Amino acid sequence: MLVLLPSLAAGLYLWRVAAPQYASTVGFSIRKEDAPSAVDLLGGFASVSGSSASDADMLYEFLRSQQLVTDIDAQVDLRQIWSRPTGDPVFAYHAPGTVEDLLAYWRRMVAIRYESRTGLIEVRVLAFDPADARRIASAIFDKSTTMINDLNSSAREDAIRYARSELSTAVERLKQARQAVTAFRNANQMVDPSADIQSQASLLGVLQNQLASAMIELDLLQGTVREGDLRMVQARRKVTAIEDRITAEKARTGAGPTATGDGGLATLVGDYERLSVDRDFAERSYVSALAAYDGAVADAQRKSRYLATYVAPTLAQKAEYPRRSVLLGGLAGFLFLSWSLAVLMIHSLRDRR
């Protein structure tokens, strides 16, 4: 009575009352493609497609998450699908229930097998209609694909965010350096002080040659004419004028004894060279940051994750669940073991008496 009657009742329920369940299976894995660049091809390196274990682990946890259950319930109405057989209080879902109840029932009806070594994931979905089972399996695959795409986009954005920040900094630095050079040119009314000082040096050279010629001419006159001669006076005036001009030009360049040092060409050239060095450094930094940004974008575009299916969502033709023989055998075995233990305990107590 303790074994046969419950087993008989369970058998009648399984074969007469329990609603048939149809299974739909979908299998997929995360593949990661790293397309070779031109440099890799020239160097003889080839990238190989593979799977990422960490990504597969995240996808496995996502398949068991409450978020996925909520999203798929909003898409296909899991509560209505799984509560369809009204005469099966054991295997059917009791709607509406909380999201925690739905998650617990999800883990009864959705079996996930994950091979961590190969990264293969196989999902088996049970429902009371074969089309519903395939709809749920297809929704699981679609949501998994969306999750991988979001993960791929996030990784790509993370890869180029730092390079974009460096490029923005380099652009701003180059802009400021060029603005400083432009402001200097406008304030001093000159394009290149180096060119002005070169022309000033040429002018000083010419004046030095003219001074030497005038002094030679004055020396020749001093030996041939008397003092006070008009030619002597003019020669001395010429020497004095040239010397004054040389002194004035040296003062203008900042090299003369009367130079103040605050407005000479030497000071302007020093300021301009400093600004030019800052501008050249900013330009090189910009070129380097732009190359790094282009490389980061190209590298992010070459590396991509996608969900590859090796088993498309199947449509069942026969109800394989619930496994009535397995369930009945397990229940009968449990009842028999329990009855055997009870009998042994009773006989043990009688023997003690």
C-alpha positions as CSV (number, residue, x, y, z in Angstrom):
1,M,0.0,0.0,0.0
2,L,2.8,2.5,0.8
3,V,4.6,1.8,-2.4
4,L,2.1,0.4,-5.0
5,L,-0.8,2.8,-4.3
6,P,1.2,6.0,-4.6
7,S,3.1,4.6,-7.7
8,L,-0.2,3.7,-9.3
9,A,-1.6,7.1,-8.6
10,A,1.5,8.8,-10.0
11,G,1.3,6.6,-13.1
12,L,-2.3,7.4,-13.7
13,Y,-1.5,11.1,-13.3
14,L,1.5,11.0,-15.7
15,W,-0.3,9.0,-18.4
16,R,-3.8,10.4,-18.0
17,V,-3.5,14.0,-16.7
18,A,0.0,15.4,-17.3
19,A,0.1,17.5,-20.4
20,P,2.6,16.6,-23.1
21,Q,5.7,18.8,-23.3
22,Y,7.6,19.5,-26.5
23,A,11.3,20.4,-26.6
24,S,13.0,22.9,-28.9
25,T,16.8,23.0,-28.9
26,V,19.2,25.8,-29.9
27,G,23.0,25.7,-29.8
28,F,25.4,28.5,-30.2
29,S,28.8,29.9,-29.2
30,I,30.5,33.2,-29.1
31,R,33.1,33.7,-31.9
32,K,35.7,36.4,-31.9
33,E,37.1,37.5,-35.2
34,D,40.3,39.5,-35.4
35,A,40.8,40.4,-39.0
36,P,44.5,40.9,-39.9
37,S,45.7,44.3,-40.8
38,A,48.0,45.2,-43.7
39,V,51.0,45.2,-41.4
40,D,50.1,41.7,-40.1
41,L,49.7,40.4,-43.6
42,L,53.1,41.8,-44.7
43,G,54.6,40.3,-41.6
44,G,53.1,36.9,-42.2
45,F,50.9,36.8,-39.2
46,A,47.3,35.5,-39.5
47,S,44.7,35.8,-36.8
48,V,42.5,32.8,-35.9
49,S,38.8,32.8,-35.1
50,G,38.1,31.6,-31.5
51,S,35.8,31.9,-28.6
52,S,36.2,34.0,-25.5
53,A,35.7,32.0,-22.3
54,S,34.8,35.1,-20.2
55,D,32.2,36.2,-22.8
56,A,30.7,32.8,-22.7
57,D,30.6,32.8,-18.9
58,M,28.7,36.2,-19.0
59,L,26.3,34.8,-21.6
60,Y,25.6,31.7,-19.5
61,E,24.8,33.8,-16.5
62,F,22.6,36.1,-18.7
63,L,20.6,33.1,-19.8
64,R,19.8,32.3,-16.2
65,S,19.1,35.9,-15.2
66,Q,15.8,37.5,-14.2
67,Q,16.4,40.2,-16.8
68,L,16.2,37.8,-19.7
69,V,13.1,36.1,-18.3
70,T,11.4,39.5,-17.9
71,D,12.3,40.6,-21.5
72,I,11.2,37.3,-23.1
73,D,8.0,37.4,-21.0
74,A,7.2,40.8,-22.4
75,Q,7.9,39.6,-25.9
76,V,6.1,36.2,-26.1
77,D,4.0,36.2,-22.8
78,L,5.6,33.2,-21.0
79,R,2.9,33.2,-18.4
80,Q,0.2,32.5,-20.9
81,I,2.2,29.9,-22.8
82,W,3.2,27.9,-19.8
83,S,-0.2,28.1,-18.0
84,R,-2.1,26.8,-21.0
85,P,-2.9,23.3,-19.8
86,T,-5.5,24.0,-17.1
87,G,-6.0,20.4,-16.0
88,D,-2.3,19.9,-15.0
89,P,-1.6,21.5,-11.6
90,V,1.8,19.8,-11.3
91,F,3.6,20.6,-14.5
92,A,1.7,23.8,-15.6
93,Y,2.6,27.3,-14.5
94,H,0.2,29.0,-12.0
95,A,-0.4,32.4,-13.5
96,P,0.1,35.2,-12.9
97,G,2.6,34.8,-10.1
98,T,5.6,37.1,-9.3
99,V,8.7,37.4,-11.5
100,E,10.5,35.3,-8.9
101,D,7.9,32.5,-9.5
102,L,8.4,32.8,-13.2
103,L,12.2,32.7,-12.9
104,A,11.9,29.5,-10.8
105,Y,9.6,27.9,-13.4
106,W,11.9,29.1,-16.1
107,R,14.7,27.1,-14.6
108,R,12.5,24.0,-14.7
109,M,11.5,24.4,-18.3
110,V,14.7,25.9,-19.8
111,A,17.8,23.7,-19.4
112,I,21.2,25.2,-20.3
113,R,24.2,23.1,-21.0
114,Y,27.5,25.0,-21.1
115,E,30.9,23.5,-22.1
116,S,33.5,25.8,-20.5
117,R,36.3,24.1,-22.4
118,T,34.9,24.7,-25.9
119,G,32.5,27.6,-25.1
120,L,29.5,25.8,-26.6
121,I,26.1,26.6,-25.1
122,E,23.0,24.4,-25.8
123,V,19.6,25.5,-24.6
124,R,16.6,23.1,-24.4
125,V,13.2,24.8,-24.0
126,L,10.0,22.9,-23.0
127,A,6.5,24.1,-23.8
128,F,3.1,22.5,-24.2
129,D,3.0,23.4,-27.9
130,P,5.9,22.8,-30.3
131,A,5.5,26.2,-32.0
132,D,5.6,27.9,-28.6
133,A,8.8,26.0,-27.6
134,R,10.5,27.2,-30.8
135,R,9.3,30.7,-30.3
136,I,10.9,30.8,-26.9
137,A,14.1,29.3,-28.2
138,S,14.2,31.9,-31.0
139,A,13.6,34.7,-28.5
140,I,16.5,33.4,-26.3
141,F,18.8,33.4,-29.3
142,D,17.7,36.9,-30.4
143,K,18.2,38.3,-26.9
144,S,21.6,36.6,-26.6
145,T,22.6,38.1,-30.0
146,T,21.5,41.6,-28.8
147,M,23.5,41.1,-25.6
148,I,26.7,40.1,-27.5
149,N,26.2,43.1,-29.9
150,D,25.9,45.5,-26.9
151,L,29.0,43.9,-25.4
152,N,30.9,44.3,-28.6
153,S,29.8,47.9,-29.0
154,S,30.8,48.7,-25.4
155,A,34.2,47.1,-25.9
156,R,34.7,49.0,-29.1
157,E,33.8,52.3,-27.5
158,D,36.1,51.6,-24.5
159,A,38.9,50.9,-26.9
160,I,38.7,54.2,-28.7
161,R,37.5,56.5,-25.8
162,Y,41.0,57.1,-24.5
163,A,42.4,57.7,-28.0
164,R,39.6,60.2,-28.7
165,S,40.3,62.0,-25.4
166,E,44.0,62.2,-26.3
167,L,43.2,63.5,-29.8
168,S,40.9,66.2,-28.4
169,T,43.6,67.3,-26.0
170,A,46.2,67.5,-28.8
171,V,43.8,69.5,-31.0
172,E,43.1,72.0,-28.2
173,R,46.9,72.3,-27.6
174,L,47.6,72.9,-31.3
175,K,44.8,75.5,-31.5
176,Q,46.2,77.4,-28.5
177,A,49.8,77.3,-29.9
178,R,48.7,78.6,-33.3
179,Q,46.6,81.3,-31.7
180,A,49.6,82.4,-29.6
181,V,51.8,82.7,-32.7
182,T,49.1,84.7,-34.5
183,A,48.7,87.0,-31.5
184,F,52.5,87.6,-31.4
185,R,52.6,88.4,-35.1
186,N,49.7,90.9,-34.8
187,A,51.1,92.5,-31.7
188,N,54.6,93.1,-33.3
189,Q,53.5,93.6,-36.9
190,M,55.9,91.0,-38.3
191,V,55.5,87.6,-39.7
192,D,58.9,86.1,-38.9
193,P,61.4,87.9,-36.6
194,S,64.1,85.6,-37.7
195,A,63.9,86.9,-41.3
196,D,63.9,90.5,-40.0
197,I,67.0,89.9,-37.9
198,Q,68.7,88.3,-40.9
199,S,68.0,91.4,-43.0
200,Q,69.2,93.6,-40.1
201,A,72.4,91.6,-40.0
202,S,72.9,92.1,-43.7
203,L,72.3,95.9,-43.3
204,L,74.9,96.0,-40.5
205,G,77.4,94.2,-42.8
206,V,76.8,96.8,-45.5
207,L,77.2,99.6,-43.0
208,Q,80.4,98.1,-41.7
209,N,81.8,98.0,-45.2
210,Q,80.7,101.6,-45.9
211,L,82.4,102.7,-42.6
212,A,85.6,101.0,-43.5
213,S,85.6,102.7,-47.0
214,A,84.8,106.1,-45.4
215,M,87.6,105.7,-42.8
216,I,90.1,104.8,-45.5
217,E,89.0,107.8,-47.5
218,L,89.4,110.0,-44.4
219,D,92.9,108.6,-43.8
220,L,94.0,109.4,-47.3
221,L,92.7,113.0,-47.0
222,Q,94.5,113.6,-43.8
223,G,97.8,113.1,-45.6
224,T,97.1,115.2,-48.5
225,V,94.9,118.2,-47.4
226,R,95.1,120.6,-44.6
227,E,92.8,120.6,-41.6
228,G,89.5,122.5,-42.2
229,D,89.3,121.6,-45.8
230,L,85.8,121.0,-47.0
231,R,86.5,117.5,-48.2
232,M,88.0,116.6,-44.8
233,V,84.9,117.9,-43.1
234,Q,82.6,116.0,-45.3
235,A,84.6,112.8,-44.9
236,R,84.4,113.1,-41.1
237,R,80.7,113.8,-41.2
238,K,80.2,110.7,-43.4
239,V,82.2,108.5,-40.9
240,T,80.2,109.9,-38.0
241,A,76.9,109.3,-39.8
242,I,77.7,105.7,-40.6
243,E,78.8,105.1,-37.0
244,D,75.6,106.6,-35.6
245,R,73.6,104.4,-38.0
246,I,75.5,101.3,-36.9
247,T,74.9,102.2,-33.3
248,A,71.2,102.7,-33.9
249,E,70.8,99.4,-35.8
250,K,72.6,97.5,-33.1
251,A,70.4,99.1,-30.5
252,R,67.4,98.0,-32.5
253,T,68.5,94.4,-32.7
254,G,69.2,94.4,-29.0
255,A,73.0,94.0,-29.4
256,G,74.2,97.5,-28.9
257,P,75.3,99.3,-25.7
258,T,72.2,101.5,-25.7
259,A,69.7,98.6,-26.0
260,T,67.2,98.4,-23.3
261,G,66.6,94.7,-23.9
262,D,62.8,94.8,-23.8
263,G,62.0,95.7,-27.3
264,G,64.9,94.6,-29.4
265,L,64.8,92.1,-32.2
266,A,66.8,89.6,-30.2
267,T,64.1,89.6,-27.5
268,L,61.4,89.2,-30.1
269,V,63.2,86.4,-31.8
270,G,63.6,84.6,-28.5
271,D,59.9,84.9,-27.8
272,Y,59.0,83.8,-31.3
273,E,61.3,80.8,-31.2
274,R,59.7,79.8,-27.9
275,L,56.2,80.0,-29.5
276,S,57.4,78.2,-32.6
277,V,58.8,75.3,-30.5
278,D,55.5,75.1,-28.6
279,R,53.6,75.0,-32.0
280,D,55.9,72.4,-33.5
281,F,55.5,70.2,-30.4
282,A,51.8,70.6,-30.5
283,E,51.7,69.7,-34.2
284,R,53.8,66.5,-33.6
285,S,51.6,65.6,-30.7
286,Y,48.5,66.1,-32.8
287,V,49.9,63.9,-35.6
288,S,50.8,61.2,-33.1
289,A,47.4,61.4,-31.4
290,L,45.6,61.3,-34.7
291,A,47.6,58.2,-35.8
292,A,46.9,56.6,-32.4
293,Y,43.1,57.3,-32.8
294,D,43.0,55.9,-36.3
295,G,44.9,52.9,-35.2
296,A,42.5,52.4,-32.2
297,V,39.4,52.7,-34.5
298,A,40.9,50.3,-37.1
299,D,41.8,47.8,-34.3
300,A,38.3,48.0,-32.8
301,Q,36.7,47.5,-36.2
302,R,38.9,44.4,-36.9
303,K,38.0,42.8,-33.6
304,S,34.3,41.7,-33.3
305,R,32.2,39.2,-31.4
306,Y,29.2,37.5,-32.9
307,L,26.9,34.6,-31.9
308,A,27.4,31.6,-34.2
309,T,24.6,29.0,-34.1
310,Y,25.5,25.3,-34.7
311,V,21.9,24.2,-34.0
312,A,19.1,26.4,-35.1
313,P,15.8,26.4,-33.0
314,T,14.2,23.1,-33.7
315,L,10.5,22.2,-34.1
316,A,9.5,19.1,-32.3
317,Q,7.1,16.5,-33.8
318,K,6.7,14.3,-30.8
319,A,6.2,15.1,-27.1
320,E,9.2,13.6,-25.3
321,Y,8.5,15.2,-21.9
322,P,7.6,14.7,-19.2
323,R,9.7,11.5,-19.1
324,R,7.0,9.4,-17.5
325,S,8.9,6.2,-17.2
326,V,11.9,8.0,-15.6
327,L,9.7,9.9,-13.2
328,L,7.6,6.9,-12.2
329,G,10.6,4.7,-11.7
330,G,12.3,7.3,-9.6
331,L,9.2,7.8,-7.4
332,A,8.7,4.1,-7.0
333,G,12.3,3.5,-6.1
334,F,12.2,6.3,-3.5
335,L,9.0,4.9,-2.0
336,F,10.4,1.4,-1.9
337,L,13.6,2.5,-0.2
338,S,11.5,4.5,2.3
339,W,9.3,1.5,3.0
340,S,12.3,-0.8,3.4
341,L,13.9,1.6,5.9
342,A,10.7,1.8,7.8
343,V,10.3,-2.0,7.9
344,L,14.0,-2.4,9.1
345,M,13.5,0.2,11.8
346,I,10.3,-1.5,13.0
347,H,11.9,-5.0,13.1
348,S,14.9,-3.5,14.9
349,L,12.6,-2.0,17.6
350,R,10.7,-5.3,18.0
351,D,14.0,-7.2,18.4
352,R,15.0,-4.9,21.2
353,R,11.8,-5.6,23.1
